[in-house]
C-alpha cells in the first residue's frame, strides 16, 4: 500500500463538498453545524429526528401524540412549496450527516407579510443554541421574502419554545388563550438591540471554537523533519517557549525527535489532541486534514505555502465537515501565553515575549515585525495568529476571542481583506469600547480606475471605505508597522487624554518649536498659557526661561526643574497632555528615569529624547513601570494624536440607528421590483421614480414631472403656479449644467415653450424627456450620496454640493447604517458644516434636519440592497428645512444578504 512520505498515511477517500445552499455556524459550545434548506433526500433523516422524540416532545411540537404527526411533518418538509421556508440543522460525523434540528415558516396567505413558525431540536441536543440559530436563519430568509412578522402557537407548558423566543432579541408579545394555548407574535425587525444580542451569541460561540487553538490541551506537529524544515522549526519553538502540555510529532520514520514522542502517522496519535500544526506539501494537505478530522482533532494551523485555491476550498470543506477550525494556510503559525501556558507554534526568528497584546496578521513578515517590536518594548503577546490565506478563521473570530480574554488588553491587526466588513465594524466597535484596537491600514490606494456615473462613486477608493470603516468602529488606523507600534506603546500605559490640548516642554527652544509644529500637524492643539500659569512657570524656571507654550526651560535646566515644570502644567487644567522633549547637554544631568516619570501626573505625559534612535523604546520609571520614550517629536505627536482621538471616540455615545416610523420600506421595494421587472439588467431610475423612492424614506424633493411633450411641461408649471427649471434628461447624463442642460426660473407658457425648443435644439434625439421641476429655495448646497461597495457594502458620502462639488473636494464618508452619532460626526467633519452654521453673514441650514436626511438615505441604502448608487446633489438646506433639488439613483438585480446573520465564512 502506498504511504505518504511525510504523514505516513494511506490515501483516504475525501468527503463530498457541502450542499450548495448550506451555510455553517457555531453552537454555544463552539461546534460547527450546517444550516440549509430541506430537500427530498432529507425524508429519512427527518423521520429519524421525529421518531427519536419523546412523546412529550412530540406533543409540544405537533399538539398530538404518536409518530404519525412526525411522519406527516417529515413528508411535508421535503416537498417544496412557494409559501414555506423549511430549514434543517445538521451535524457531521465524518462522511455521515445527522439532522439535529428543523424549522419551518409558513406564510399565512400568499400576499401576507406574516408567517407561522415552528421548529424541533433533537433529543439530547438541547441547550446548545440550535433553536435560536434556527429562528435567526428562518427570520433572515423570511425578511428576504418580504415577511415582517412570525406568529407561533404553543402549549403553555412549552417552556423551551418560550425561552427561545424570549432570548432571541426580537420584539415579541404573547397572548394566552383558554385551554392552555399561547399565541406569540414576533417582530422580525433587525434593530440595534437585536443585533447586539446576536453579536453576544456569536462572540461566545466563536470564542469557544477558538479554545482548542489558543488553549490546547495537547498539540501535534505534522510533518516534522529530523533536523530541518518548517515543521522542525515549529517543534523547536514549542520546546524553547516551555510548552509543558502533551506534545507530539508526526514522522513516518522516527519514534522520537528532539525528545518529543513521534507517531508514524496521524492515525496513530493519541486521543484528546486539540491542535495540529500541519507542515506537509500542498498535495498532501487534504489527506492530512481528513486524518486529523478522523482523529478528533479540533483545530488546524496549516503553515504550508503556496496552496492553490482549489486545495484551500477543499480544506475548508473538510474542516467544516469535521468541525475543525483552521488558521491559514500560508501562515506563520499561532502563539499563546498565559499564567499556565507558553505556546509558540510559529517559525519566526525567535520566541516572542508573553504579554498583553492580541495580534492578528495576514502577512507573516508583518507578524514577525510586530512580535519583535512588542517583545523589545516589554508589551508582549497574549495571543498571536498569522491568518495567511484566511480559509476559515478571520479577524472577526479573533475579535470575539480577544473580547472575552482577560489577558488581552490591547489588539493589533494587519488585515489585507475583509470577508464581512459590516460585521467587522460592529464587532470592532464592541471590542474597542473595552480595549484599544489598532490596525495597519493595508491597501489604501486604488489599484485601478473604475467607471462611475456620480460624484460619490467616482471619489470612492479602497482607502476611503477603509477609513470610514475604522473611524466608525473606533479602530485606530495607522499607515505602517512602526506607527502602529509607537501608538501601541503609548496606549499600553493606559493613556486616555481628556482632549487634544497639549503642553510642549523642553530644555532647548528650537526642539520645542519643532515639537509644537509636530503636534499641530497631527491635529493636536498647542494653546497659549494663561498669565497665571506663565508666572508660576517663570518663578519655577527663572527669568531666562520662555514660559509660553512651548516652554523652553533652558539648556541648564536639570531633572528636578523639568519634572516640576511638567507637573505644574499637567495640574493647571489648561492642557490634556504634556510632550516633554529632552536634549542632553553638558550643563545638566538628565537621568533615563526622567522620561518615564513624566507620565505619573494628572494628565498623560510622554517624552522624547533626541539623542535616541528614531522610533520608540521603553524605560522603567522610579516606580518600576514601563513608559515609552520616543526618538523623534513627530513620532511622539502622532502617537499622542491617536490616543486623543481614541479617547474622544470613547467619550462619544455609542448611539443607535434612529427608528424612522414614517419609512415605507415595502413600497420602496415594490417600486424597485417593478423597475427591474421591466429592466432586468437594472439601470438609472427615471427622475420621477427616483423622487418616489426618496419620498418612501421621507426625503423631501422639489416637485417634478418628467415631460415628453411641451404641453405637459406647460401644464405642470401652470398647476404649481411657481417658477420652474427645465432639465435635459437621458439616463447617462450626469453633469447637466456643464453641457447647458439646465434652464432656471422660467415662468409662463411662452418662456417654458422657448426653453423646451432650446433644449431640443441642443440635444436633439438624445433627449429621453425634459424634467420640469419647481424652483428650490436658495440655501446651502450640499451633496449626499451612496455608493454600494462590493466588499464594504453601502457607503454614505456628505460634503459641499452644487456645481462646485468636485472643485471643493469636501467629502466625508461613513458606512451604512448610520447611528445618530455617525450622522453628527459625518456633518461635523466637513467644511460644509461651516456653511450650515452660517458663513460671512449668509444664512445657514437646519443641521438637525440634514442629519436626519443622512440617516434616511443610509437606511434606504441598507434596506434596499438593489440600490447600487445614489446621489442627491444639491440638497438645498435653509433655516426652515431641506429640499432635494437634483438626484440620481441606479439599481441592479441582487440577491439580498444579511451581513449580521450568524454563519462562518
Residue pairs with C-beta under 8 A, 6 or more apart in sequence:
1 10
2 10
2 11
3 9
3 10
3 252
3 265
4 11
4 252
4 280
4 284
4 287
5 252
6 222
6 223
6 251
6 252
6 280
6 281
6 284
7 222
7 223
7 250
7 252
7 265
7 266
7 280
7 284
7 287
7 288
7 291
8 250
8 251
8 252
8 263
8 264
8 265
8 266
8 268
9 265
9 266
9 267
9 287
9 288
9 291
11 287
12 287
12 290
12 291
12 294
14 286
14 290
14 314
14 318
15 94
15 95
15 290
15 317
15 318
15 321
16 95
17 314
17 317
18 24
18 34
18 317
18 320
18 321
19 34
19 36
19 39
21 36
21 37
22 34
22 35
22 36
23 34
23 35
23 36
23 137
23 903
23 904
24 32
24 33
24 34
24 35
24 320
24 903
24 904
25 32
25 33
25 35
25 133
25 137
25 205
25 902
25 903
25 904
26 32
26 33
26 202
26 205
26 206
26 208
26 209
26 902
26 904
27 33
27 128
27 129
27 130
27 133
27 205
28 127
28 128
28 129
28 201
28 204
28 205
28 208
29 128
29 205
29 208
30 205
30 206
30 207
30 208
30 209
30 210
30 211
31 91
31 128
31 209
31 323
32 92
32 209
32 320
32 323
32 324
32 904
33 89
33 90
33 91
33 100
33 130
33 133
34 89
34 90
34 91
34 92
34 97
34 320
35 87
35 88
35 89
35 90
35 133
35 134
35 137
35 903
36 87
36 88
36 90
37 85
37 86
37 87
37 88
38 46
38 77
38 78
38 86
38 87
38 88
38 102
39 78
40 78
40 79
41 78
42 74
42 77
42 78
42 88
42 99
43 74
43 75
43 78
45 88
45 90
45 97
45 98
45 99
46 73
46 74
46 77
46 78
46 88
46 99
46 102
47 70
47 71
47 74
48 98
48 99
49 70
49 74
49 99
49 100
49 101
49 102
49 120
49 122
50 58
50 67
50 69
50 70
50 71
50 73
50 74
50 120
51 67
51 70
52 122
52 123
53 61
53 70
53 120
53 122
53 123
54 123
55 65
57 120
57 123
58 64
58 65
58 66
58 67
58 69
58 70
59 65
59 155
60 154
60 155
60 157
60 158
60 160
60 161
61 69
61 73
61 118
61 120
62 69
62 70
62 73
63 155
77 86
77 88
77 102
77 104
82 110
83 106
83 107
83 110
84 104
84 105
84 106
84 107
85 104
85 105
85 115
85 138
85 141
85 142
85 145
86 102
86 103
86 104
87 102
87 103
87 104
87 134
87 137
87 138
87 141
88 99
88 101
88 102
88 103
89 99
89 100
89 101
89 102
89 103
89 130
89 133
89 134
90 97
90 98
90 99
90 100
91 97
91 98
91 100
91 323
92 98
92 320
92 321
92 322
92 323
94 293
94 294
94 321
94 322
95 321
99 122
100 121
100 122
100 125
100 130
101 119
101 120
101 121
101 122
101 125
101 130
101 131
101 133
101 134
102 119
102 120
102 134
103 117
103 118
103 119
103 120
103 134
103 135
103 137
103 138
104 117
104 118
104 119
104 138
105 115
105 116
105 117
105 138
105 141
105 142
105 147
105 150
106 115
106 116
106 117
107 114
107 115
107 145
107 147
108 114
108 115
108 116
108 151
112 147
113 146
113 147
113 148
113 149
113 666
114 147
114 148
114 149
114 150
114 151
115 142
115 147
115 149
115 150
115 151
116 150
116 151
116 152
116 153
117 135
117 138
117 150
117 151
117 152
117 186
118 152
119 131
119 134
119 135
119 138
119 164
121 130
121 131
121 134
121 160
122 130
126 160
129 201
129 205
131 160
131 161
131 164
132 164
132 167
132 168
132 201
133 902
135 164
135 165
135 168
136 168
136 198
136 901
136 902
137 901
137 902
138 150
139 150
139 170
139 186
139 188
140 898
140 901
142 150
142 188
143 188
143 190
143 896
143 898
144 895
144 896
144 898
146 666
146 669
147 188
148 187
148 188
148 189
149 185
149 186
149 187
149 188
150 184
150 185
150 186
150 188
151 183
151 184
151 185
151 186
152 161
152 165
152 183
152 184
152 186
153 181
153 182
153 183
153 184
154 161
154 162
154 181
154 182
154 184
155 180
155 181
155 182
156 176
156 180
156 181
156 182
157 180
158 182
162 174
162 182
165 172
165 184
165 186
166 172
167 197
168 186
168 194
168 197
169 193
169 194
169 195
169 196
169 197
169 198
170 186
170 187
170 188
170 189
170 194
171 186
171 187
171 189
171 191
172 184
172 185
172 186
172 187
173 184
173 185
174 182
174 183
174 184
174 185
175 182
175 183
175 185
176 182
177 183
190 898
190 900
191 656
191 657
191 659
192 656
192 657
192 819
193 656
195 426
195 900
198 900
198 902
199 426
199 427
199 430
199 900
201 902
202 400
202 902
203 400
203 403
203 404
203 427
203 430
204 400
204 404
205 400
205 902
206 396
206 397
206 400
206 401
207 400
207 401
207 403
207 404
207 405
209 325
209 397
210 299
210 325
210 393
210 397
210 398
210 400
210 401
211 274
212 274
212 275
212 298
212 299
212 325
213 274
213 275
213 299
213 301
213 325
213 327
213 334
213 336
213 385
213 393
214 334
214 336
214 383
214 401
214 405
215 336
215 338
215 341
216 245
216 273
216 274
216 275
216 299
216 343
217 245
217 246
217 272
217 273
217 274
218 245
218 246
218 247
218 248
218 270
218 272
218 273
218 274
218 275
219 238
219 243
219 245
219 246
219 247
219 248
219 273
219 274
219 275
219 276
219 277
219 343
219 345
220 247
220 248
220 249
220 250
220 263
220 266
220 269
220 273
220 275
220 276
220 277
220 297
221 231
221 234
221 235
221 238
221 247
221 248
221 249
221 250
221 276
221 277
221 279
221 345
222 231
222 250
222 266
222 276
222 277
222 278
222 279
222 280
222 288
222 292
223 229
223 230
223 231
223 250
223 251
223 278
223 279
223 280
223 288
224 231
224 232
224 234
224 235
224 249
224 250
224 251
224 257
224 262
224 279
225 231
225 232
225 251
226 232
226 251
226 253
226 254
226 257
229 279
230 279
230 303
230 347
231 249
231 277
231 279
231 280
232 257
232 258
233 347
234 277
234 279
234 303
234 333
234 345
234 346
234 347
235 247
235 249
235 257
235 258
235 260
236 258
237 333
237 344
237 345
237 346
237 347
237 348
237 351
238 247
238 343
238 344
238 345
239 247
239 258
239 259
239 260
240 344
240 351
241 335
241 342
241 343
241 344
241 351
242 342
243 341
243 342
243 343
243 344
244 342
245 341
245 343
246 270
246 273
247 260
248 260
248 261
248 262
248 263
248 269
248 270
248 273
249 257
249 258
249 260
249 261
249 262
249 263
250 262
250 263
250 264
250 265
250 266
250 269
251 257
251 262
251 264
252 264
252 265
253 264
254 262
255 261
255 262
256 262
263 269
265 291
266 276
266 288
266 291
266 292
266 295
267 291
267 294
267 295
269 295
269 297
271 295
271 296
272 296
273 295
273 296
273 297
274 297
274 298
274 299
275 297
275 298
275 299
275 300
275 301
275 334
275 345
276 292
276 297
276 299
276 300
276 301
277 300
277 301
277 303
277 333
277 334
277 345
278 285
278 288
278 289
278 292
278 300
278 301
278 302
278 303
278 304
279 302
279 303
279 304
280 288
280 304
281 304
282 304
282 306
282 307
282 308
282 311
285 302
285 304
285 307
285 311
285 315
285 329
286 311
286 314
286 315
286 318
289 300
289 302
289 315
289 318
289 319
289 322
289 324
290 318
290 322
292 300
292 322
292 324
293 318
293 319
293 321
293 322
293 323
293 324
294 322
297 324
298 323
298 324
298 325
299 324
299 325
299 326
299 327
300 319
300 324
300 325
300 326
300 327
300 328
301 326
301 327
301 328
301 331
301 333
301 334
301 345
302 315
302 326
302 327
302 328
302 329
302 330
302 331
302 388
303 328
303 329
303 330
303 331
303 332
303 333
303 347
303 388
304 328
304 329
304 330
305 329
305 330
305 331
305 388
306 330
307 315
307 329
307 330
307 389
311 329
312 329
312 389
312 391
313 391
315 326
315 329
315 391
316 326
316 391
316 392
318 324
319 325
319 326
319 391
319 392
320 904
325 392
325 393
325 397
326 391
326 392
326 393
327 334
327 385
327 386
327 387
327 388
327 392
327 393
328 386
328 387
328 388
328 389
328 391
329 388
329 389
329 391
330 388
330 389
331 364
331 385
331 386
331 387
331 388
331 389
332 346
332 347
332 348
332 361
332 364
332 367
332 368
332 386
332 388
333 344
333 345
333 346
333 347
333 348
333 386
334 343
334 345
334 346
334 383
334 384
334 385
334 386
335 343
335 344
335 345
335 346
335 352
335 371
335 381
335 383
335 384
336 343
336 382
336 383
336 384
337 343
337 354
337 355
337 380
337 381
337 382
337 383
337 407
338 354
338 382
338 407
342 354
344 351
344 352
346 352
346 367
346 371
346 384
346 386
348 367
348 368
348 371
348 372
349 368
349 372
350 372
350 375
352 371
352 372
352 374
352 375
352 380
352 381
352 384
353 374
353 375
353 378
353 379
353 380
353 381
354 380
354 381
354 382
355 374
355 375
355 378
355 379
355 380
355 381
355 382
356 379
356 380
356 382
356 407
356 408
356 409
356 410
356 492
357 374
357 379
357 380
357 381
357 382
357 408
357 409
357 410
357 411
357 412
357 488
357 492
358 381
358 382
358 383
358 384
358 398
358 401
358 402
358 405
358 408
358 410
358 411
358 412
359 367
359 370
359 371
359 374
359 381
359 383
359 384
359 385
359 411
359 412
359 413
360 384
360 385
360 387
360 395
360 398
360 411
360 412
360 413
360 414
360 415
361 367
361 370
361 385
361 386
361 387
361 413
361 414
361 415
362 386
362 387
362 388
362 390
362 414
362 415
362 416
362 417
362 442
363 386
363 414
363 416
364 386
364 388
366 414
366 440
366 481
367 384
367 386
367 414
369 481
370 412
370 414
370 481
370 484
370 485
371 381
371 384
373 481
373 485
374 380
374 381
374 412
374 485
374 488
375 381
376 617
377 485
377 489
377 492
377 616
377 617
377 618
377 626
377 628
378 618
378 626
379 410
379 488
379 489
379 492
382 405
382 407
382 408
382 409
383 401
383 402
383 405
383 407
383 408
385 393
385 398
387 393
387 394
387 395
387 398
387 415
390 417
390 419
390 905
392 904
392 905
394 419
394 420
394 905
395 413
395 415
395 418
395 424
396 419
396 420
396 423
396 424
396 427
398 413
399 411
399 424
399 427
399 428
399 430
399 431
399 437
400 427
401 408
402 408
402 411
402 431
402 435
403 427
403 430
403 431
403 434
408 435
409 435
409 492
410 435
410 436
410 438
410 488
410 491
410 492
411 431
411 435
411 436
411 437
411 438
412 438
412 439
412 484
412 488
413 437
413 438
413 439
413 440
413 475
414 439
414 440
414 442
414 481
415 439
415 442
416 442
416 443
417 443
417 791
418 424
418 469
418 791
418 792
419 905
420 899
420 905
421 465
421 469
421 791
421 792
421 793
421 815
422 792
422 793
422 815
422 899
422 900
423 899
423 900
424 469
424 473
425 469
425 472
425 473
425 815
426 473
426 900
428 437
428 470
428 473
428 474
428 475
429 472
429 473
429 474
429 654
431 437
432 473
432 474
432 475
432 646
432 649
432 650
433 474
433 650
433 654
436 476
436 488
436 491
436 646
437 473
437 474
437 475
437 476
438 475
438 476
438 477
438 478
438 484
438 487
438 488
438 491
438 642
439 470
439 475
439 476
439 477
439 478
439 484
440 478
440 479
440 480
440 481
440 484
441 463
441 466
441 467
441 470
441 477
441 478
441 479
443 462
443 463
443 466
444 461
444 462
444 463
444 466
444 479
445 461
445 462
445 463
446 461
446 462
446 463
447 462
450 457
452 458
452 460
452 787
452 869
453 684
453 732
453 734
453 869
453 888
453 890
454 734
454 785
454 787
454 869
454 870
454 871
454 873
454 888
454 890
455 783
455 785
455 805
455 806
455 871
455 873
456 783
456 785
456 786
456 787
456 797
456 811
456 869
456 870
456 871
457 785
457 787
457 869
459 797
459 809
459 811
460 787
460 789
460 795
460 797
460 813
464 795
464 813
465 789
465 791
465 792
465 795
465 813
465 815
466 477
466 792
467 477
467 813
468 792
468 795
468 813
468 814
468 815
469 475
469 792
469 815
470 476
470 477
471 477
471 814
471 825
472 814
472 815
472 822
474 646
474 649
474 650
476 487
476 491
476 642
476 645
476 646
478 484
478 487
478 642
482 615
482 635
483 635
483 638
483 639
485 615
485 616
486 615
486 616
486 628
486 630
486 635
486 636
486 638
486 639
487 638
487 639
487 642
487 643
489 616
489 618
489 628
489 639
490 604
490 606
490 628
490 639
490 640
490 642
490 643
491 642
491 643
491 646
492 628
493 599
493 604
493 625
493 626
493 627
493 628
495 577
495 599
495 604
495 606
495 640
495 643
496 604
496 643
496 646
496 647
496 650
497 576
497 577
497 603
497 604
497 640
497 643
497 644
497 647
498 576
498 603
498 647
499 525
499 576
499 644
499 648
500 523
500 524
500 525
500 576
500 641
500 644
500 648
501 524
501 525
501 526
501 527
501 574
501 575
501 576
501 577
502 519
502 524
502 525
502 526
502 575
502 576
502 577
502 578
502 579
502 637
502 640
503 526
503 529
503 549
503 550
503 551
503 569
503 570
503 574
503 575
503 577
503 578
503 579
504 512
504 515
504 516
504 519
504 526
504 549
504 550
504 551
504 578
504 579
504 581
505 512
505 550
505 551
505 553
505 562
505 565
505 566
505 569
505 578
505 579
505 580
505 581
506 512
506 515
506 550
506 551
506 552
506 553
506 580
506 581
506 582
506 583
507 552
507 553
507 554
507 555
507 557
507 562
507 581
507 582
507 583
507 585
507 588
507 590
508 552
508 555
508 581
508 583
508 585
509 546
509 550
509 552
511 581
511 583
511 610
511 633
512 550
512 551
512 552
512 581
513 550
514 633
515 550
515 579
515 581
515 608
515 633
515 636
515 637
516 526
516 549
516 550
518 633
518 634
518 636
518 637
518 638
519 525
519 526
519 579
519 637
519 640
519 641
520 526
521 634
521 637
522 634
522 637
522 638
522 640
522 641
523 641
523 644
523 645
524 577
524 637
524 640
524 641
524 644
526 549
526 550
527 549
527 574
527 575
528 548
528 549
529 537
529 547
529 548
529 549
529 569
529 572
529 574
530 572
530 574
533 547
533 568
533 569
533 572
533 574
534 547
534 548
535 547
536 568
536 572
537 545
537 547
537 551
537 565
537 568
537 569
538 545
538 547
540 561
540 564
540 565
540 568
541 547
541 551
541 553
541 554
541 557
541 561
541 565
542 554
544 554
545 551
545 552
545 553
545 554
545 557
546 552
549 575
551 565
551 569
553 561
553 562
553 565
555 583
555 585
555 587
555 588
556 585
556 587
556 588
557 565
557 588
558 588
558 589
558 590
559 588
559 589
559 590
559 591
559 594
562 580
562 582
562 590
562 594
563 594
563 597
563 598
566 578
566 580
566 598
566 601
566 605
567 601
569 575
569 578
570 578
570 601
570 602
570 603
570 605
571 601
571 602
575 603
576 603
576 604
576 644
577 603
577 604
577 605
577 606
577 640
577 643
577 644
578 598
578 601
578 603
578 604
578 605
578 606
579 605
579 606
579 607
579 608
579 633
579 636
579 637
579 640
580 595
580 598
580 605
580 606
580 607
580 608
581 607
581 608
581 610
581 633
582 590
582 594
582 595
582 607
582 608
582 609
582 610
583 610
583 611
584 590
584 609
584 611
592 619
593 619
593 620
593 621
593 622
594 607
595 607
595 609
595 619
595 627
595 629
596 607
596 619
596 620
596 621
596 622
596 625
596 626
596 627
596 629
597 621
597 622
597 627
598 605
598 606
598 607
598 627
599 605
599 606
599 621
599 627
600 621
600 623
604 640
604 643
606 627
606 628
606 629
606 630
606 636
606 639
606 640
607 627
607 629
607 630
607 636
608 629
608 630
608 631
608 632
608 633
608 636
609 629
609 630
609 631
610 631
610 632
612 629
612 630
612 631
613 631
614 631
614 632
614 635
615 630
615 631
615 632
615 635
616 628
616 629
616 630
616 631
616 635
616 639
617 628
617 629
617 631
618 626
618 627
618 628
618 629
619 626
619 627
619 629
620 626
620 627
621 627
628 639
630 636
630 639
652 821
652 825
653 821
654 819
654 821
655 819
655 820
655 821
655 822
656 819
656 820
657 817
657 818
657 819
657 820
657 855
657 858
657 859
658 819
658 820
658 852
658 855
660 697
660 698
660 855
660 856
660 859
662 698
663 696
663 697
663 698
663 856
663 859
664 696
664 697
665 696
665 863
665 864
667 696
668 693
668 696
668 697
668 860
668 863
668 864
669 863
669 864
671 689
671 692
671 693
671 696
672 693
672 864
672 866
672 867
672 891
675 685
675 689
675 891
676 682
676 866
676 891
676 893
680 893
681 892
681 893
682 866
682 868
682 890
682 891
682 892
682 893
683 731
683 890
683 891
683 892
684 690
684 731
684 732
684 888
684 889
684 890
685 693
685 889
685 890
685 891
686 706
686 729
686 769
687 704
687 706
687 727
687 729
687 771
687 887
688 704
688 705
688 706
690 887
690 888
690 889
691 701
691 704
691 884
691 887
693 860
693 864
693 889
694 701
694 860
694 872
694 884
694 887
694 889
695 701
696 860
697 856
697 857
697 859
697 860
698 856
699 853
699 856
699 857
699 872
699 884
700 881
700 882
700 883
700 884
701 883
701 884
701 885
701 887
702 773
702 774
702 775
702 776
702 883
702 884
702 885
703 720
703 773
703 774
704 771
704 772
704 773
704 774
705 712
705 713
705 716
705 771
705 772
705 773
706 729
706 769
706 770
706 771
706 772
707 713
707 716
707 769
707 770
707 771
707 772
708 769
708 770
710 752
710 753
710 756
712 772
713 726
713 752
713 756
713 770
713 772
714 749
714 752
714 753
716 724
716 772
717 724
717 746
717 747
717 748
717 749
717 752
717 772
718 749
720 774
722 774
722 775
723 745
723 746
723 747
723 774
723 775
724 746
724 747
724 752
724 772
724 773
724 774
724 775
725 742
725 743
725 744
725 745
725 746
725 771
725 772
725 773
725 774
725 775
726 742
726 743
726 746
726 752
726 755
726 756
726 759
726 770
726 771
726 772
727 736
727 741
727 742
727 743
727 770
727 771
727 773
727 886
728 736
728 739
728 741
728 742
728 759
728 762
728 763
728 767
728 770
728 771
729 767
729 768
729 769
729 770
729 771
730 763
730 766
730 767
730 768
731 768
733 739
733 741
734 888
736 742
736 886
737 803
738 803
739 762
739 763
740 762
741 759
741 762
741 763
743 755
743 758
743 759
744 775
745 775
746 752
746 755
752 772
756 770
759 767
759 770
760 767
773 885
776 874
776 876
776 883
776 885
777 876
777 878
777 880
777 883
778 876
778 878
779 843
779 845
779 876
779 877
779 878
780 832
780 835
780 836
780 844
780 845
780 876
780 877
780 878
781 800
781 801
781 802
781 873
781 874
781 875
781 876
781 877
782 798
782 799
782 800
782 801
782 832
782 836
782 845
782 850
782 872
782 873
782 874
782 875
782 876
782 877
783 797
783 798
783 799
783 800
783 801
783 802
783 805
783 811
783 871
783 872
783 873
783 874
783 875
784 796
784 797
784 798
784 801
784 853
784 854
784 857
784 871
784 872
784 873
784 875
785 796
785 797
785 798
785 869
785 870
785 871
785 872
785 873
786 794
786 795
786 796
786 797
786 816
786 857
786 858
786 860
786 861
786 867
786 869
786 870
786 871
787 794
787 795
787 797
787 868
787 869
788 794
788 795
788 861
788 865
788 867
788 868
788 869
789 795
792 815
793 815
793 816
793 862
793 899
794 815
794 816
794 858
794 861
794 862
794 867
795 813
795 814
795 815
795 816
796 813
796 814
796 815
796 816
796 818
796 826
796 854
796 857
796 858
796 861
797 811
797 812
797 813
798 811
798 812
798 813
798 826
798 827
798 830
798 832
798 854
799 805
799 808
799 810
799 811
799 812
799 830
799 831
799 832
800 808
800 810
800 830
800 831
800 832
800 835
801 832
801 872
801 873
801 874
801 875
802 873
802 874
805 873
808 831
810 830
810 831
810 832
811 830
812 826
812 829
812 830
813 826
814 822
814 823
814 825
814 826
814 858
816 858
816 859
816 861
816 862
817 855
817 858
817 859
817 862
818 826
818 854
818 855
818 858
820 851
820 855
823 851
823 852
823 854
823 855
823 858
824 851
826 851
826 854
827 833
827 836
827 847
827 850
827 851
827 854
833 847
835 842
835 844
835 845
836 844
836 845
836 847
836 850
836 877
837 844
837 847
838 844
843 878
843 879
844 877
844 879
845 877
845 878
845 879
845 882
846 877
846 878
846 879
846 880
846 881
846 882
849 877
849 881
849 882
850 875
850 877
850 882
853 872
853 875
853 882
853 884
857 870
857 872
860 867
860 870
861 867
861 870
864 891
865 894
865 896
865 897
866 891
866 892
866 893
866 894
867 889
867 890
867 891
868 890
868 891
868 892
868 894
869 888
869 889
869 890
870 887
870 888
870 889
870 890
871 887
871 888
871 889
872 884
872 886
872 887
873 886
873 887
874 885
874 886
875 882
875 883
875 884
875 885
876 882
876 883
876 884
876 885
